[in-house]
Amino acid sequence: MSPPNADLTALLLAGGRSRRFGTDKARAAVAGVPMLRRVYEAACALTPHVLLSVRADGDFYFDLVPPEVPRLLDPVPDAGPLAGLVAGLRTAQTPWLLALACDLPFLNEATLRGLLAARSPDFDAVVPVTPDGRRQPLCALYRVDVVRPVAEAWLAAGRHALQALLDRLSVTTLSVPDAPLRNVNTPGDLLAERVGPERHISGGRPPARD
């Protein structure tokens, strides 16, 4: 296995309220493993630097992610994933931050290493694009020193849309297959006959920390 990327911090976003799912989706199991744990293991294959974004009034997931992993609270409550991203950008001590939603149970190392290979001094972010043409900002790389002030200003202005934030950055995109970035939005998506790394998840939407 390649050595860890010392210039990379992975930020796991698990601070959503899972309103559409009905229960905490981070704890929902796929193939017997909670989704948050699956994403954590994918992150650990890349870097020793991992952060976990959680709600102050929510679960800190000490049984799924080791207690020594720093827990970050949103600087603005209920402001969506942008608040978690800002917390991660403020805390990271590395040049690059990899933001990962907790509901991406089919993430694989090949996809993530493809993002790492696309890094360049010429761009502020590396964002995967799925075959439907949608950018996926919650499985993306961000250059910390450049993106942090932009994201902080965006959050302070009360603007929470990540797609709009991307429009303010110099972004390079990477075409990726649909399967690794399929997320789970409802309990029905976890039915065995509808879930799998090579099968369509009915009702699947771009990753969102809802």
N, C-alpha and C positions, 0 to 999 in steps of 0.2 A: 504494500500500500504506500502511496506517496506520503511524504511527511506533511504534517498539518500546515496550514497557511497562517503564519504568524501575523500577517498584515490584515487579517479578516476577523471580524466579530459577527456572530450569528445572533439575530434577535428573533425570538419566538413570540408571536403575538397571540396571547391567550386571554385577553382582557374583555372580550365581547360578552354580551348577555345571552347569546344563542336563542333569541326570541323565536326565530323561524323553526329552530330545531326542537324547542320545547324543554329540553334538558341541556346540561352542559356538554356541548359537542366535543370539547377537548378530552373528555373522559369516555366518549363513545368508542367502542372497540371495532377495529377492522382486522379480520383474521386473528382475533383474540388479543390484539394489542391496542391500547388506547391511542387515539389519533395524535394527541400531544406527544406521547412517548415515541411514536414512529417518527415524527418530525424532529424531535430532539436527537434521536439516534442518527438521522440523516445529517443533521448539523454537526454532530460530534465526529463524523467521518471526514469532515472538512477542516475543522478548526478547534483548538482548545478553548477559544474565547466564545462563551455562550451567555446570553442574557435572556431573561424571561419577563415579558410584559404582562402584568396582572392588574385586576381591579382591587382597590383598597378594601372594598366590601365583599370581595369574592374569594375564590379558592386560590391558594398559593401552590398547590400541586406538589407538595413535598414528597409524596409517594411516587410521582411520575418523573420528576426532574430533581436531581440531587439538591439538597438544601444549600450547598455551597454555590450554586448558580445564583447570581444576583437577581432579585426580584425588583422590577421597576414599576412604579405607579405613574399613571398618566398625569402630566402637568395640568391638564384641563379635563375634568371628569366628563364622561359621556360624549366625547368629541370624536369617537370613532378611531379607526386605526392610525390616523395621522398623529393623534396624541401619543400613541405608543411608539410610533416611529420617531417622533421628536425626543421622547425619553431615551430611546436607544442611541440616537445620534449624539445626545448630550453626554451619555455615559461611555460610549465606545472609546477605547484608547488606541484604536487601529485606524489606518487610512480608509478602510472599506467596511461597510456594514451590509450584511445580507439579511433582509427582512423576510420572514417566513410566517405565513398564516398557520394556525394550528390545525386547520381542517384540510390539509393536503396529504392524505394518507398514502398516496402512491408516488410521492417524491422519490427520486432515485439519484444515486451519486453521479451518474453520467450526465443527467440534466444539469445538476448544480455545477459540476466541473466545466460544462460548456459555458455557463455564465462567467465563471472565473477566467476562462481562457479568453473571453471577449473584452476583458478590462483593458482600458487604454487611458493614458493621460489626457486624451482629447475629449473625454466624455465624463459627465457627472454621474451617470447612472447606466446600468445595463439591465434591460427589461425584456423578459421573454414575451413572445407573441405567439398565441395559439392559432391553430388553423382557421378559427372563426374571425381572425383579424384583431382580437382584443389584446391589449397590453395587460400584463399581470403585475401590478406594482407590489403585491404582497408575496412575491417570490422573485425579488429583484435585488440588485447590488447598488449601493449608493456610496458616492465619495463623501466621506464624513465632513471634511472641512468646508466643502462647497455647498453641500445640500443642507447642512444644519441651519445656517442663518435663513435660507430661503424657506425651509419648512417651519421654522419658528415664526417667521413673519406671517406666513400663510395661516398658521394656527391662531396667532394673536388677532388676526383680522376676522376670525370666525369662519374661515373657509376651510372645509374639511375634506373636500373631494381630492382623492389621490390622483385621479386622472388629470385633473386641472393642474395639480402640482407638477406632474411630469411635463406639462406643456411649458413650464417655466425653467426647465432644466435642459442641458445638452444631453440627449439620450441616444444611446445606440440600442437597437433591438436585435433580438435573436429568435429566429423561428424555432419552435419546439413542438414536439408531438402533443396531442391533446391529453393522452393518458396520464403522464406524470403529474399534470396540474389540475386534474379533476378534483373538485372539492365536494364535500358532503354538506348538504343544507337541511335535509329533513331526515327523520328516522327511517322513512321508507327507502331512502337512498342506501341504507345499510343492509337491505334484504340481500341475501346471498346471491340470488339469481340476477341482481341488478348491479352488483358492485364487483369490480375487479380491475386490475391495472390495465386490462385490454378491452374493457367493456364500457359502454356508455352509462353514465349515472343519470337517470331520469331527472329532469329539472335542474341539472347542474348549472351553476352560475359562476362567474369569476370569483375568486377568493375574496371574502369579505368578513370582517370581524363584526358581526351584527349583534 
